[in-house]
């Protein structure tokens, strides 16, 4: 795992957990934020801040210099307006990918969503968010970057002890997963670079216990 890791969406509920976990690992994360003062109240003083806007490519490119890995935990909170799914989950991802390509970033981890290939899913009534997330995924897959695309189930904030996880591919499963488990999945993906170029769904199982990360990642088929 590279030491120069940049997190987009770091002040979001999943992004905050990713940042905290990196700090516990002894890694000082770089974070993209629009308002450094507001972000410091959430993330503290131990991270490296970069003021930029994912909707503005020119504001992003300089901050990717020297970055090894990008983790995107961005996600829209409104179905319409300047922060709608098209502008965040699609065009925002496009800009992150372009900035990563320009700076020759080694690895890109994208948090997407389960059911992105099912336009009829009720979630898609939220500004066609699933359609736009899928287009964002496609941009990354076609970019030539080494990537991992994680499609979590319905996100919950409560950590229910140590739950087992289910990895699957083909957008066939449904379920829920804690944001803590999503963050752990992102960081463990970086520990298994031999299984890059993968897109997979992840949900929590009913079994309790520490996930066997090696076994989970070995079960995946690569796209490249």
C-alpha positions as CSV (number, residue, x, y, z in Angstrom):
1,X,0.0,0.0,0.0
2,X,1.4,3.4,-1.0
3,X,1.8,6.0,1.7
4,X,0.5,9.0,-0.4
5,X,-3.2,8.2,-0.4
6,X,-5.8,10.9,-1.4
7,X,-9.4,10.6,-0.2
8,X,-12.2,12.3,-2.1
9,X,-15.5,12.6,-0.1
10,X,-13.5,12.6,3.1
11,X,-16.0,14.5,5.1
12,X,-18.8,12.2,4.2
13,X,-19.9,9.5,6.7
14,X,-17.9,6.7,4.9
15,X,-15.0,9.0,4.0
16,X,-14.5,10.0,7.7
17,X,-14.1,6.4,8.7
18,X,-11.6,5.8,5.9
19,X,-9.6,8.8,7.1
20,X,-9.7,7.6,10.7
21,X,-8.5,4.1,9.7
22,X,-5.6,5.5,7.7
23,X,-4.5,7.5,10.6
24,X,-4.6,4.5,12.9
25,X,-2.4,2.7,10.3
26,X,0.2,5.5,10.6
27,X,-0.7,7.0,7.2
28,X,-1.3,10.7,6.9
29,X,-4.1,10.9,4.3
30,X,-4.5,13.7,1.8
31,X,-8.1,14.9,1.5
32,X,-9.9,17.0,-1.1
33,X,-12.3,19.5,0.4
34,X,-14.0,22.7,-0.7
35,X,-13.8,24.3,2.8
36,X,-10.7,23.6,4.8
37,X,-12.0,25.3,7.9
38,X,-15.2,23.3,8.0
39,X,-13.3,20.1,7.2
40,X,-10.9,20.6,10.0
41,X,-13.8,20.6,12.5
42,X,-14.7,17.1,11.2
43,X,-11.3,15.5,10.4
44,X,-8.9,17.4,12.8
45,X,-5.4,18.6,12.2
46,X,-3.6,15.4,11.3
47,X,-4.5,15.2,7.7
48,X,-3.1,17.0,4.6
49,X,-5.8,19.3,3.2
50,X,-6.3,20.2,-0.5
51,X,-8.8,22.9,-1.4
52,X,-10.6,21.9,-4.6
53,X,-13.9,21.0,-6.2
54,X,-14.6,17.7,-7.9
55,X,-16.8,19.5,-10.4
56,X,-13.8,21.6,-11.5
57,X,-11.0,19.6,-13.2
58,X,-8.5,22.4,-13.1
59,X,-8.8,22.7,-9.4
60,X,-8.1,19.0,-9.0
61,X,-5.1,18.3,-11.2
62,X,-2.3,20.1,-9.1
63,X,-3.3,18.3,-5.9
64,X,-2.8,14.8,-7.4
65,X,1.0,15.4,-7.9
66,X,2.9,12.7,-5.9
67,X,-0.3,10.8,-5.0
68,X,0.0,6.9,-5.3
69,X,-3.6,6.0,-4.6
70,X,-7.0,7.7,-4.9
71,X,-10.0,6.5,-2.8
72,X,-13.3,8.0,-4.0
73,X,-16.1,8.1,-1.4
74,X,-18.0,10.8,-3.1
75,X,-21.8,10.7,-3.3
76,X,-24.6,13.2,-3.9
77,X,-27.0,14.3,-1.2
78,X,-29.5,15.9,-3.5
79,X,-31.4,14.7,-6.6
80,X,-31.3,18.1,-8.4
81,X,-29.1,21.2,-8.5
82,X,-25.3,21.7,-8.8
83,X,-24.7,18.7,-6.5
84,X,-27.0,16.3,-8.4
85,X,-26.0,12.7,-9.3
86,X,-24.9,13.7,-12.8
87,X,-22.5,16.4,-11.5
88,X,-21.2,14.4,-8.6
89,X,-21.5,10.6,-9.2
90,X,-20.6,10.9,-12.9
91,X,-18.9,14.1,-13.9
92,X,-17.1,14.3,-10.5
93,X,-15.7,10.8,-11.0
94,X,-14.7,11.7,-14.6
95,X,-12.7,14.6,-13.2
96,X,-11.1,12.5,-10.5
97,X,-10.1,9.9,-13.1
98,X,-8.7,12.6,-15.5
99,X,-6.7,14.1,-12.7
100,X,-5.4,10.7,-11.7
101,X,-4.4,9.9,-15.3
102,X,-2.6,13.3,-15.7
103,X,-0.5,12.6,-12.6
104,X,0.0,8.8,-13.3
105,X,-1.7,7.7,-10.1
106,X,-1.0,4.0,-9.5
107,X,-4.3,2.9,-8.0
108,X,-7.9,4.1,-7.9
109,X,-10.6,2.7,-5.6
110,X,-14.1,3.8,-6.3
111,X,-17.1,3.3,-3.9
112,X,-20.2,2.9,-6.1
113,X,-23.4,1.2,-5.3
114,X,-25.2,-2.1,-5.5
115,X,-28.0,-2.3,-8.1
116,X,-26.3,0.2,-10.5
117,X,-27.2,-2.0,-13.5
118,X,-30.9,-2.1,-12.5
119,X,-32.5,1.1,-13.6
120,X,-35.9,0.0,-12.3
121,X,-34.6,-0.1,-8.7
122,X,-36.4,2.4,-6.4
123,X,-33.0,4.0,-5.6
124,X,-32.9,5.3,-9.1
125,X,-35.8,7.6,-8.5
126,X,-33.2,9.8,-6.7
127,X,-32.1,11.8,-9.7
128,X,-31.2,8.6,-11.7
129,X,-28.4,8.2,-9.3
130,X,-27.8,4.5,-10.2
131,X,-27.5,5.3,-13.9
132,X,-25.0,8.1,-13.2
133,X,-22.9,5.9,-10.9
134,X,-22.7,3.3,-13.5
135,X,-21.5,5.8,-16.1
136,X,-18.9,6.9,-13.5
137,X,-17.8,3.2,-13.1
138,X,-17.5,2.8,-16.9
139,X,-15.2,5.9,-17.1
140,X,-12.9,4.3,-14.6
141,X,-12.9,0.9,-16.2
142,X,-12.0,2.4,-19.5
143,X,-9.3,4.7,-18.1
144,X,-6.3,2.4,-18.2
145,X,-5.8,3.0,-14.5
146,X,-5.4,0.1,-12.0
147,X,-8.7,0.1,-10.2
148,X,-11.1,-1.5,-7.8
149,X,-14.8,-0.7,-7.9
150,X,-16.7,-1.6,-4.8
151,X,-20.5,-1.8,-4.9
152,X,-21.8,-1.8,-1.3
153,X,-25.3,-2.8,-0.3
154,X,-27.5,-0.4,1.6
155,X,-25.3,1.6,3.9
156,X,-26.0,1.6,7.6
157,X,-24.1,3.6,10.3
158,X,-24.3,1.2,13.1
159,X,-21.5,-1.3,13.6
160,X,-23.0,-4.7,14.5
161,X,-19.9,-6.3,15.9
162,X,-17.7,-8.2,13.5
163,X,-19.8,-9.5,10.7
164,X,-18.8,-11.8,7.8
165,X,-18.9,-10.4,4.3
166,X,-20.2,-11.6,1.0
167,X,-18.5,-10.7,-2.2
168,X,-20.3,-11.3,-5.5
169,X,-20.1,-10.1,-9.1
170,X,-22.8,-9.5,-11.7
171,X,-25.0,-7.2,-9.6
172,X,-27.1,-10.2,-8.4
173,X,-27.3,-9.8,-4.7
174,X,-29.0,-7.4,-2.3
175,X,-28.4,-6.6,1.3
176,X,-27.0,-4.1,3.7
177,X,-23.5,-3.3,5.0
178,X,-22.1,-0.9,7.7
179,X,-20.0,2.0,6.6
180,X,-17.3,0.7,8.8
181,X,-17.2,-2.5,6.7
182,X,-17.1,-0.6,3.5
183,X,-14.1,1.5,4.7
184,X,-12.3,-1.7,5.7
185,X,-13.1,-3.2,2.3
186,X,-11.5,-0.2,0.6
187,X,-8.3,-0.4,2.6
188,X,-8.0,-4.2,2.4
189,X,-8.4,-3.9,-1.4
190,X,-5.1,-2.0,-1.4
191,X,-3.4,-4.9,0.4
192,X,-4.2,-7.2,-2.5
193,X,-2.9,-5.5,-5.7
194,X,-2.8,-8.8,-7.5
195,X,-6.6,-8.7,-7.6
196,X,-6.9,-5.2,-9.2
197,X,-9.2,-4.4,-12.2
198,X,-12.2,-5.8,-10.4
199,X,-15.8,-4.7,-9.9
200,X,-17.8,-6.4,-7.1
201,X,-20.7,-6.2,-4.8
202,X,-20.3,-6.5,-1.0
203,X,-22.9,-7.0,1.7
204,X,-22.7,-8.3,5.3
205,X,-23.6,-11.9,6.0
206,X,-25.5,-13.3,8.9
207,X,-22.4,-15.0,10.2
208,X,-20.2,-13.2,12.8
209,X,-16.5,-13.2,12.7
210,X,-13.5,-11.5,11.1
211,X,-13.7,-11.5,7.2
212,X,-11.1,-13.7,5.5
213,X,-9.9,-10.9,3.2
214,X,-7.5,-13.1,1.1
215,X,-10.3,-15.6,0.4
216,X,-12.8,-12.9,-0.5
217,X,-10.5,-11.2,-3.0
218,X,-9.3,-14.5,-4.5
219,X,-12.9,-15.3,-5.3
220,X,-13.1,-12.3,-7.7
221,X,-12.7,-12.4,-11.5
222,X,-10.7,-9.6,-13.0
223,X,-11.9,-7.3,-15.8
224,X,-8.4,-6.9,-17.3
